[in-house]
Amino acid sequence: MWVIAVLAFVGCTDDKDDAQGGEYLVATPITADLKEFKEEAVAVTEPIPIKESGKIYAYKDYVFVNDVNRGFHVIDNSNPVSPHAISFIKLEGNYDISIKNDHLYADSYGDLVIMDISDINAIKMVKRMEGAIYQQFWCTVGFDVDWPQADFYDYEGFDASKEAIVGWEVKSQRLSEEELQDKYGVGDPNIDIALSNTSSESATPSSSDTGQGGSLARFKIVDDYLYAVEWSSISVFDISDLSDPKTLDDVYVNGAIETIYNQGDILFVGGAQGMYIYDISSPDKPKYVSEFVHGTACDPVVVDGDYAFVTLRGENSCGNTESGLYIVDVSNLTSPELERFYPLEGPYGIGFKDSLLFVCDGDDGLKVYDKTDVNDLKLISHFKDIVTYDVIPLEKSLLMIGDKVLYQYVYLNDSIRLLSTFDLK
């Protein structure tokens, strides 16, 4: 997990105004060598049980299932009725992957990691590009490191260019008013005090040589370019040389963004405040076109023709917008307009195949709609009693990731039928 760590004042004891000082809890980072830390964060191992289901990615006969912040489980899906695990790609501090011509691109603690998967049983490391993604964050913090309760976080002597934070030591210290001001800026109006423990909570493939992610994807390959969304910008890479990408200029977005999808030369970027549209006819320089703004919510998007389908989850950390499905008319890209809203329980990913629309409605299961008339969606199937997260509609079957289970469905004339389940536990 990446965190902007700033000197922070959280609270004081009752005797903070005492000239002799007061007792405060001070957290000091426990560190490790940054280079070794990052090297140990990437490896290929035998299959292991999944801890927390994340995204899915399909490439050739393989399915990659994300274990949140830990890496990807590699599954042989040449027989969808009976898939089996091959290996686990350990990628700590990871959000997503994308694959082209047997080259896997992934993020790990802000670096772009490239792997050769031409031999799926002997995956090789190709290159690590340090600081290529998430460049705004100044230090590396282990994904499993919890922020302690403390009045101050002391980074004196910490070198973010050489060290990673792997834990914290919290001690009670008596600090005078002079020490509070000199060391932590307390009482100095020129010091910007911020809380350090407010870290973030965190269609078929276009070509046979490029894999396919779901609607929650943060990585997207379009021809010879890789686009990766971070907090408020899009990182752009020229991958015409697959083993040696070139880092191009970032494109900054007016809001927090989470997902990316393309329809031809148009990128649709889902964010907490809205959907942002970019033209990539000049692929090295995405150009802002317009945006569709909604209330604060988690927001994946897919697009079919003149309509964008946006699921909004507004509870808990996602925001206060009503959860549901927004259908947005994007026939005029410069002026997207809301066509219709359908309430849902707590949706995550979304996908479509021809006239079928698949919505992962969280604890309320997988819902299948006929989207022939967007103003009159018809629910034709509802798979209840399962937790649903994201879908990938393939040419002949539908992949869906739930709570530590990979589901596969076969298409029928007007619905789908369960084909197999694969327990990742």
LOSE-170070 format. One record per residue (C-alpha): residue in one letter; x, y, z. Coordinates in steps of 0.05 Angstrom, whole numbers, padded with zeros to 5 digits, always signed. Example, Ala and Ser with C-alpha at 12.3 -4.5 7.8 and 13.67 -1.06 7.14 Angstrom:
<rs>
A+00246-00090+00156;S+00273-00021+00143;
</rs>
This chain:
<rs>
M+00000+00000+00000;W+00024+00069-00018;V+00016+00125+00033;I+00032+00199+00035;A+00064+00204+00103;V+00068+00274+00133;L+00085+00297+00204;A+00019+00288+00240;F-00012+00315+00303;V-00069+00271+00326;G-00082+00290+00398;C-00051+00310+00464;T-00058+00295+00538;D-00094+00342+00584;D-00030+00374+00607;K-00008+00396+00538;D-00006+00468+00560;D+00041+00452+00617;A+00107+00489+00606;Q+00143+00426+00629;G+00111+00388+00571;G+00068+00326+00568;E+00067+00252+00552;Y+00055+00234+00479;L+00055+00170+00439;V+00107+00175+00384;A+00110+00124+00327;T+00178+00111+00294;P+00181+00070+00230;I+00216+00002+00229;T+00252-00001+00162;A+00283-00050+00113;D+00328-00039+00053;L+00283-00014-00003;K+00316-00052-00060;E+00315-00119-00022;F+00244-00106+00002;K+00219-00096-00069;E+00258-00156-00096;E+00227-00201-00043;A+00158-00174-00060;V+00158-00210-00128;A+00164-00285-00138;V+00130-00346-00170;T+00109-00402-00123;E+00067-00465-00121;P-00008-00453-00116;I-00031-00427-00048;P-00100-00413-00017;I-00129-00345-00033;K-00138-00296+00024;E-00181-00241-00008;S-00213-00244-00076;G-00198-00186-00123;K-00200-00177-00198;I-00196-00227-00254;Y-00159-00226-00320;A-00165-00274-00379;Y-00109-00290-00428;K-00111-00348-00477;D-00129-00411-00437;Y-00111-00379-00370;V-00147-00341-00317;F-00110-00296-00268;V-00146-00284-00202;N-00122-00226-00159;D-00107-00237-00085;V-00115-00166-00061;N-00046-00133-00052;R-00013-00201-00053;G-00011-00223-00126;F-00046-00268-00176;H-00067-00341-00176;V-00055-00372-00245;I-00108-00421-00267;D-00107-00467-00328;N-00176-00459-00359;S-00166-00500-00422;N-00223-00543-00396;P-00273-00494-00366;V-00312-00551-00335;S-00252-00571-00294;P-00200-00514-00285;H-00139-00525-00242;A-00087-00481-00208;I-00017-00476-00238;S+00020-00427-00193;F+00017-00363-00153;I+00051-00299-00177;K+00071-00263-00114;L+00064-00188-00128;E+00059-00151-00062;G+00033-00080-00065;N-00004-00097-00130;Y-00069-00070-00158;D-00073-00099-00228;I-00042-00133-00288;S-00047-00132-00364;I-00017-00179-00415;K+00005-00173-00488;N+00044-00224-00529;D+00063-00265-00468;H+00089-00203-00431;L+00054-00190-00365;Y+00054-00119-00338;A+00039-00108-00265;D+00048-00056-00211;S+00084-00071-00146;Y+00095-00015-00095;G+00093+00036-00150;D+00141+00002-00197;L+00122-00027-00264;V+00141-00101-00265;I+00147-00139-00331;M+00146-00216-00334;D+00154-00266-00391;I+00097-00318-00387;S+00111-00352-00454;D+00124-00415-00412;I+00069-00412-00361;N+00105-00464-00319;A+00170-00424-00318;I+00150-00351-00312;K+00211-00304-00315;M+00224-00235-00290;V+00242-00187-00348;K+00247-00118-00318;R+00228-00072-00261;M+00217+00002-00275;E+00223+00038-00208;G+00173+00092-00192;A+00138+00086-00259;I+00069+00085-00228;Y+00039+00122-00168;Q+00096+00172-00171;Q+00061+00221-00125;F+00075+00178-00063;W+00140+00190-00029;C+00151+00126+00011;T+00141+00051+00007;V+00099+00019+00062;G+00087-00056+00065;F+00016-00073+00044;D+00004-00111+00109;V+00031-00056+00155;D-00023-00026+00200;W-00019+00047+00221;P-00013+00050+00297;Q-00050+00097+00344;A-00002+00153+00360;D+00001+00227+00373;F+00060+00238+00326;Y+00096+00200+00271;D+00171+00212+00274;Y+00207+00205+00207;E+00273+00236+00229;G+00330+00198+00196;F+00283+00160+00150;D+00308+00158+00077;A+00250+00143+00031;S+00297+00133-00028;K+00332+00075+00007;E+00284+00047+00059;A+00215+00015+00062;I+00170+00018+00124;V+00156-00053+00149;G+00127-00036+00218;W+00124+00015+00274;E+00151+00022+00343;V+00107+00064+00389;K+00135+00093+00453;S+00111+00144+00504;Q+00155+00206+00505;R+00154+00270+00547;L+00158+00329+00500;S+00163+00403+00519;E+00127+00457+00481;E+00193+00477+00449;E+00205+00406+00425;L+00134+00401+00399;Q+00144+00463+00356;D+00215+00449+00334;K+00204+00376+00316;Y+00130+00371+00297;G+00111+00442+00280;V+00057+00445+00334;G+00036+00517+00343;D+00071+00540+00279;P+00019+00568+00230;N+00067+00556+00172;I+00067+00481+00182;D+00014+00441+00145;I-00009+00388+00194;A-00042+00326+00164;L-00062+00258+00189;S-00013+00205+00166;N-00061+00147+00178;T-00111+00170+00126;S-00084+00122+00073;S-00132+00102+00018;E-00174+00041+00030;S-00157+00028-00005;A-00331-00151-00489;T-00283-00199-00518;P-00209-00184-00526;S-00191-00135-00581;S-00139-00183-00608;S-00115-00253-00592;D-00048-00228-00568;T-00078-00183-00514;G-00114-00207-00452;Q-00179-00182-00423;G-00194-00152-00355;G-00260-00138-00322;S-00295-00071-00309;L-00254-00060-00246;A-00189-00059-00285;R-00138-00004-00271;F-00093-00026-00329;K-00113-00024-00402;I-00072-00042-00464;V-00094-00010-00529;D-00050-00029-00588;D+00022-00009-00569;Y+00004+00031-00507;L-00009+00014-00435;Y-00053+00060-00393;A-00052+00053-00317;V-00097+00095-00272;E-00073+00117-00204;W-00105+00164-00153;S-00116+00224-00199;S-00075+00212-00262;I-00065+00163-00319;S+00005+00135-00329;V+00021+00124-00403;F+00072+00074-00430;D+00095+00060-00501;I+00102-00016-00503;S+00119-00024-00576;D+00183-00055-00548;L+00148-00104-00502;S+00209-00117-00459;D+00231-00044-00453;P+00171+00003-00446;K+00180+00078-00450;T+00149+00121-00395;L+00110+00179-00425;D+00078+00240-00393;D+00024+00228-00341;V-00046+00256-00355;Y-00078+00288-00294;V-00152+00279-00283;N-00198+00327-00245;G-00218+00277-00191;A-00202+00211-00159;I-00204+00154-00210;E-00209+00079-00203;T-00222+00042-00268;I-00208+00046-00343;Y-00244+00020-00404;N-00238+00034-00478;Q-00283+00034-00539;G-00238+00043-00599;D-00199+00107-00592;I-00239+00131-00532;L-00221+00119-00459;F-00275+00118-00406;V-00246+00128-00337;G-00289+00113-00276;G-00278+00154-00214;A-00307+00170-00146;Q-00340+00234-00171;G-00357+00215-00243;M-00338+00185-00310;Y-00284+00219-00351;I-00277+00213-00426;Y-00210+00218-00463;D-00192+00214-00537;I-00131+00170-00552;S-00129+00179-00627;S-00060+00207-00610;P-00046+00149-00563;D+00015+00179-00529;K-00025+00240-00506;P-00095+00224-00482;K-00138+00286-00492;Y-00195+00306-00446;V-00263+00307-00480;S-00316+00312-00425;E-00342+00283-00360;F-00406+00259-00329;V-00410+00278-00256;H-00449+00242-00202;G-00446+00241-00127;T-00388+00207-00091;A-00388+00132-00102;C-00345+00074-00127;D-00353+00073-00202;P-00334+00020-00255;V-00358+00032-00326;V-00367-00007-00391;V-00391+00021-00458;D-00431-00010-00514;G-00445+00035-00574;D-00481+00098-00552;Y-00489+00079-00479;A-00443+00075-00420;F-00464+00029-00363;V-00439+00054-00296;T-00450+00018-00230;L-00447+00061-00168;R-00436+00034-00098;G-00449+00088-00048;E-00446+00057+00020;N-00389+00054+00070;S-00323+00084+00045;C-00349+00093-00026;G-00393+00154-00012;N-00464+00176-00002;T-00495+00166-00071;E-00552+00117-00078;S-00526+00050-00103;G-00550+00031-00172;L-00538+00028-00247;Y-00531+00093-00286;I-00541+00087-00361;V-00509+00147-00395;D-00520+00168-00467;V-00451+00180-00497;S-00473+00188-00570;N-00447+00259-00562;L-00381+00249-00528;T-00374+00322-00511;S-00440+00323-00473;P-00457+00256-00439;E-00526+00255-00409;L-00561+00209-00360;E-00611+00165-00396;R-00637+00122-00339;F-00622+00101-00267;Y-00638+00033-00237;P-00629+00022-00162;L-00586-00036-00138;E-00564-00063-00071;G-00488-00053-00073;P-00459-00066-00143;Y-00387-00078-00162;G-00367-00101-00232;I-00408-00101-00296;G-00402-00131-00366;F-00442-00146-00429;K-00448-00197-00486;D-00493-00178-00543;S-00561-00162-00512;L-00543-00189-00443;L-00520-00144-00387;F-00486-00176-00326;V-00485-00139-00260;C-00447-00163-00198;D-00492-00136-00143;G-00447-00155-00085;D-00483-00197-00032;D-00546-00196-00075;G-00515-00241-00127;L-00506-00239-00202;K-00561-00206-00242;V-00572-00216-00317;Y-00612-00165-00356;D-00637-00159-00427;K-00611-00090-00447;T-00645-00086-00515;D-00685-00026-00489;V-00641+00013-00440;N-00703+00049-00415;D-00736-00017-00397;L-00683-00065-00373;K-00713-00134-00360;L-00684-00179-00306;I-00682-00248-00337;S-00638-00286-00287;H-00617-00275-00215;F-00564-00320-00184;K-00575-00310-00110;D-00538-00333-00047;I-00470-00318-00076;V-00423-00258-00067;T-00404-00227-00133;Y-00347-00181-00150;D-00330-00176-00224;V-00344-00209-00291;I-00308-00220-00358;P-00354-00238-00416;L-00313-00283-00462;E-00335-00306-00531;K-00364-00373-00507;S-00370-00365-00432;L-00375-00316-00374;L-00323-00312-00319;M-00345-00286-00252;I-00304-00278-00188;G-00340-00283-00121;D-00316-00293-00050;K-00256-00339-00062;V-00293-00376-00117;L-00286-00371-00192;Y-00353-00383-00228;Q-00362-00398-00302;Y-00427-00395-00340;V-00445-00417-00410;Y-00489-00373-00454;L-00559-00395-00472;N-00605-00362-00522;D-00631-00310-00473;S-00594-00324-00408;I-00536-00363-00378;R-00526-00429-00341;L-00473-00447-00289;L-00418-00488-00321;S-00368-00497-00263;T-00342-00469-00198;F-00270-00469-00175;D-00255-00460-00101;L-00192-00419-00090;K-00189-00431-00015;
</rs>
